[in-house]
Amino acid sequence: MVSEILRRFTHPVARFDGLNLETTRSRQALEFWQVALNGRADRERMQVLPGPGRPVTEILRIRAVDVAPPSSSRVHVDLRLSGPKPDYLVSSGAQIVREPSGEPWYVLVDPQGNEFCAYPAVDDRPAGIFELVVKCSDAHSLARWWGRVLGGQVTDEGNASVIEGSPYFPWDYMVFDQVPGLESFGGRMRWQVLARDSNPFDLIKMGSKVLSKANNNDPRWLLSDPEGNEFFVTFH
């Protein structure tokens, strides 16, 4: 009993287990994100797996849908480029929405219009994703909620908040960006977690809602956090 109580205090409720992207053109998405992530394409399972030297949970699962939800980028990734410009991404099908001006990064969309940000290389840090960005209405509160779920240190930066050092999280930062009019934001990207326990009790007690349960076609549950961000969960 004591060891179980200690486990709950010292181990996060869940661990990060990759991203999921809904698209009507799954093959095109797989080929583009393989280039963007410098990863390995698993065409049978429709996944981009980590490339050489990348974290093991840097996984992008492509889910084919008949109609993709409108993309207003409630969740997006930020990545470092391999050079000063995103020419190789444009050649693979991305489009530039905004070039660096006041801010030092590009805003691009992938071949189906999913937005992401790209930072020119300025030092020897490796190219690829370095943070996951979540738009929300109360960044401080939501970051602390996910800090309890995934572990890590929460730091407030103005109206935004950042989680660092979360076990199994593959990138430097999970950023919570406070924006007005959150109800107008949607998107096609969700993240996935592997739960510590065999049921959703802890997550529900913390404020999650169950949207759908596992079935014969998908072993994952779909839950939402206190601000309605949907995420997939696999239970032990």
Stockholm file with secondary structure:
# STOCKHOLM 1.0

chainA/1-236         MVSEILRRFTHPVARFDGLNLETTRSRQALEFWQVALNGRADRERMQVLPGPGRPVTEILRIRAVDVAPPSSSRVHVDLRLSGPKPDYLVSSGAQIVREPSGEPWYVLVDPQGNEFCAYPAVDDRPAGIFELVVKCSDAHSLARWWGRVLGGQVTDEGNASVIEGSPYFPWDYMVFDQVPGLESFGGRMRWQVLARDSNPFDLIKMGSKVLSKANNNDPRWLLSDPEGNEFFVTFH
#=GR chainA/1-236 SS CHHHHHHHHHSCSEEEEEEEEEESCHHHHHHHHHHHHTCEEETTTTEEECCTTCCTTCCEEEEECSSCCCCCCSEEEEEECSSSSCHHHHHTTCEEEECSSSSSSEEEECTTCCEEEEECCCSSSCSEEEEEEEEESCHHHHHHHHHHHHCCEEEEETTEEEEECCTTCCSSEEEEEECSCGGGCCCSEEEEEEESSSSSHHHHHHTCEEEECCCSSCCCEEEECTTCCEEEEECC
#=GC SS_cons         CHHHHHHHHHSCSEEEEEEEEEESCHHHHHHHHHHHHTCEEETTTTEEECCTTCCTTCCEEEEECSSCCCCCCSEEEEEECSSSSCHHHHHTTCEEEECSSSSSSEEEECTTCCEEEEECCCSSSCSEEEEEEEEESCHHHHHHHHHHHHCCEEEEETTEEEEECCTTCCSSEEEEEECSCGGGCCCSEEEEEEESSSSSHHHHHHTCEEEECCCSSCCCEEEECTTCCEEEEECC
//
